[in-house]
Structures are given as C-alpha cells and as structure tokens.
C-alpha cells in the first residue's frame, strides 16, 4: 500500500528542515547548486603574484619629505614624446568645443 502524496510531502518538508535544505516540491530551478559551491575568488586571487613596489610608489612616499628622485625611464619616455612632437608624430590636441572639431571645419 502506497503512502498518500501529502504524507510524502510532509516527510520531505521535515527532512529538509532537519538537514538545512531548501524545500522545493515543484522542482523549480533556484540556483542552490551554484550557491552551495565554495567561492572561487580567493583561489583566483592567490594565482596572481602580489604587486611589487614600483619606483613611482617610492617617489610618492618621499615627496612629503621634500625629497625628489630621478627616474631615468620616465625621463627617457618624456624625451621620446618631445622628439615625436617635433616630428609631428605626437598625439593630437584635444578639441575643447564643437567648433574646433574636424567635422565642423569641413562644413564651413
């Protein structure tokens, strides 16, 4: 003799309460499987190396003391930008108004 359906539902409800599970008699997709999984964030964060101290960090830490440091790589970069500007290869100037834009000049 089979047990009535309501009795089976009551048993499932009590079982879910005891074992801290979600009671879902309609079998809806609630996403509980994903929510029960352990978090991946800490594992992914451990994969990448910690950020090392850069030269700019050192400069910023000594700036309040009035000390300046010479960054040769930054100086070389700025010099290369100046040379490119002299040859006409630098970045274009920003347009401040619509009248300065290229499309506005063509319409005149």
C-alpha positions in Angstrom: 0.0 0.0 0.0 1.5 3.4 -1.1 1.6 6.4 1.2 -0.5 9.4 0.2 1.3 12.2 -1.7 0.6 14.7 1.1 2.2 12.5 3.6 5.3 12.2 1.4 5.5 16.0 1.1 5.2 16.4 4.8 8.1 13.9 5.3 10.2 15.8 2.7 9.5 19.1 4.4 10.6 17.7 7.8 13.7 16.2 6.2 14.7 19.5 4.6 14.2 21.3 7.9 16.4 18.8 9.7 19.3 18.8 7.1 19.1 22.5 6.3 18.0 22.0 2.7 15.5 24.0 0.6 12.1 22.5 0.3 11.2 22.7 -3.4 8.3 20.3 -4.3 7.7 22.0 -7.7 11.4 21.3 -8.6 12.0 24.9 -9.7 15.5 26.0 -10.8 16.5 28.1 -7.8 20.3 28.2 -8.3 21.0 26.4 -5.0 23.6 24.1 -6.6 25.7 27.2 -7.6 25.2 28.9 -4.2 26.4 25.9 -2.3 29.7 25.7 -4.2 32.7 27.2 -2.5 33.8 30.6 -3.6 36.4 30.9 -6.4 37.6 34.4 -5.7 40.3 33.7 -3.0 41.7 30.9 -5.2 41.9 33.1 -8.2 43.5 35.9 -6.2 46.2 33.6 -5.0 47.1 32.6 -8.6 48.4 36.1 -9.5 51.6 37.4 -7.8 51.4 40.2 -5.3 52.0 43.7 -6.6 55.6 44.7 -6.1 56.6 48.2 -5.1 57.3 50.4 -8.1 59.6 53.3 -8.5 56.6 55.7 -8.5 55.5 54.3 -5.1 58.9 55.2 -3.7 58.7 58.7 -5.2 55.2 59.3 -3.7 56.4 58.2 -0.3 59.4 60.6 -0.3 57.5 63.5 -1.8 56.1 64.8 1.5 59.6 65.0 2.9 60.7 67.3 0.1 63.0 64.7 -1.5 62.9 64.2 -5.2 64.2 61.2 -7.1 65.3 60.9 -10.7 63.5 58.3 -12.8 65.6 57.6 -15.8 62.9 55.5 -17.6 60.3 58.3 -17.1 62.8 60.9 -18.4 63.6 58.8 -21.5 59.8 58.4 -22.1 59.2 62.1 -21.9 62.2 62.8 -24.1 60.9 60.4 -26.8 57.5 62.1 -26.6 59.1 65.5 -27.2 61.1 64.2 -30.2 57.9 62.7 -31.7 56.1 66.0 -31.2 58.9 67.9 -33.1 58.5 65.4 -36.0 54.7 65.9 -36.0 54.0 62.4 -34.7 52.7 63.3 -31.2 49.1 62.8 -30.1 46.6 65.3 -31.4 45.4 68.1 -29.2 42.0 67.7 -27.5 39.2 69.7 -29.0 37.6 71.9 -26.4 34.5 73.0 -28.4 32.4 71.6 -31.2 33.7 74.4 -33.5 37.2 73.1 -33.2 36.3 69.6 -34.2 37.3 68.3 -37.7 33.7 67.8 -38.8 32.7 71.4 -38.0 35.7 72.7 -40.0 34.6 70.7 -43.1 31.1 72.2 -43.1 32.4 75.7 -43.4 
